[in-house]
């Protein structure tokens, strides 16, 4: 199982991070399903209110000027 963790700190393959899942990214790898769990670190206070990918988008991505400009256009 692959988990993509949204965080600022560098990690390494096999690193264990206590993570709260917030969504799934559906992917295909070699014609086979290869879904990834998307998560946030449980102990990171910046993500204390993030329990769903839509909350993450609202709280973080909309703060990026390029993202919010494209949405408003």
C-alpha positions as a Markdown table, in Angstrom:
| # | Residue | x | y | z |
|---|---|---|---|---|
| 1 | Unk | 0.0 | 0.0 | 0.0 |
| 2 | Unk | 1.4 | 3.4 | -1.0 |
| 3 | Unk | 0.6 | 6.5 | 1.1 |
| 4 | Unk | 1.4 | 10.0 | -0.1 |
| 5 | Unk | 1.9 | 12.2 | 3.0 |
| 6 | Unk | 1.6 | 16.0 | 2.5 |
| 7 | Unk | 4.4 | 17.5 | 4.5 |
| 8 | Unk | 7.4 | 19.9 | 4.4 |
| 9 | Unk | 10.1 | 17.7 | 5.9 |
| 10 | Unk | 12.2 | 15.3 | 3.8 |
| 11 | Unk | 11.5 | 11.6 | 4.2 |
| 12 | Unk | 12.9 | 8.4 | 2.8 |
| 13 | Unk | 11.3 | 5.2 | 1.3 |
| 14 | Unk | 9.9 | 3.0 | 4.2 |
| 15 | Unk | 9.7 | 5.9 | 6.6 |
| 16 | Unk | 7.0 | 5.4 | 9.2 |
| 17 | Unk | 4.8 | 8.5 | 9.8 |
| 18 | Unk | 1.6 | 8.5 | 11.8 |
| 19 | Unk | -0.8 | 9.7 | 9.2 |
| 20 | Unk | -4.5 | 10.6 | 8.9 |
| 21 | Unk | -5.9 | 9.5 | 5.5 |
| 22 | Unk | -7.9 | 12.3 | 3.8 |
| 23 | Unk | -8.5 | 10.9 | 0.3 |
| 24 | Unk | -7.5 | 8.5 | -2.5 |
| 25 | Unk | -5.7 | 9.3 | -5.8 |
| 26 | Unk | -6.8 | 6.8 | -8.4 |
| 27 | Unk | -3.9 | 5.8 | -10.7 |
| 28 | Unk | -3.0 | 3.3 | -13.3 |
| 29 | Unk | 0.4 | 1.7 | -13.5 |
| 30 | Unk | 1.2 | -0.7 | -16.3 |
| 31 | Unk | -2.6 | -1.1 | -17.1 |
| 32 | Unk | -3.2 | -2.1 | -13.4 |
| 33 | Unk | -4.9 | -0.1 | -10.7 |
| 34 | Unk | -2.4 | 1.5 | -8.4 |
| 35 | Unk | -4.4 | 3.7 | -6.0 |
| 36 | Unk | -2.5 | 5.9 | -3.5 |
| 37 | Unk | -3.8 | 7.0 | -0.1 |
| 38 | Unk | -3.4 | 10.7 | 0.4 |
| 39 | Unk | -2.7 | 11.7 | 4.1 |
| 40 | Unk | -1.5 | 14.3 | 6.5 |
| 41 | Unk | 0.7 | 13.9 | 9.5 |
| 42 | Unk | -1.3 | 13.4 | 12.7 |
| 43 | Unk | 1.1 | 15.3 | 14.9 |
| 44 | Unk | 1.4 | 18.4 | 12.6 |
| 45 | Unk | -0.7 | 21.2 | 14.1 |
| 46 | Unk | -1.2 | 22.8 | 10.6 |
| 47 | Unk | -3.4 | 19.9 | 9.6 |
| 48 | Unk | -5.3 | 19.5 | 12.9 |
| 49 | Unk | -8.6 | 20.4 | 11.1 |
| 50 | Unk | -7.9 | 18.5 | 7.9 |
| 51 | Unk | -10.0 | 15.3 | 7.7 |
| 52 | Unk | -11.0 | 15.4 | 4.1 |
| 53 | Unk | -9.3 | 16.3 | 0.8 |
| 54 | Unk | -11.9 | 19.0 | 0.2 |
| 55 | Unk | -11.0 | 20.7 | 3.5 |
| 56 | Unk | -7.3 | 20.6 | 2.5 |
| 57 | Unk | -8.1 | 22.3 | -0.9 |
| 58 | Unk | -10.2 | 24.9 | 0.8 |
| 59 | Unk | -7.7 | 25.7 | 3.6 |
| 60 | Unk | -4.4 | 25.5 | 1.7 |
| 61 | Unk | -4.7 | 25.4 | -2.1 |
| 62 | Unk | -7.0 | 28.4 | -2.3 |
| 63 | Unk | -4.4 | 30.5 | -0.5 |
| 64 | Unk | -2.0 | 30.1 | -3.5 |
| 65 | Unk | -2.4 | 33.1 | -5.7 |
| 66 | Unk | -2.0 | 31.2 | -9.0 |
| 67 | Unk | -4.6 | 28.6 | -8.0 |
| 68 | Unk | -7.2 | 31.1 | -6.8 |
| 69 | Unk | -6.7 | 33.3 | -9.9 |
| 70 | Unk | -7.3 | 30.3 | -12.2 |
| 71 | Unk | -10.4 | 29.3 | -10.2 |
| 72 | Unk | -11.9 | 32.8 | -10.4 |
| 73 | Unk | -11.2 | 33.2 | -14.1 |
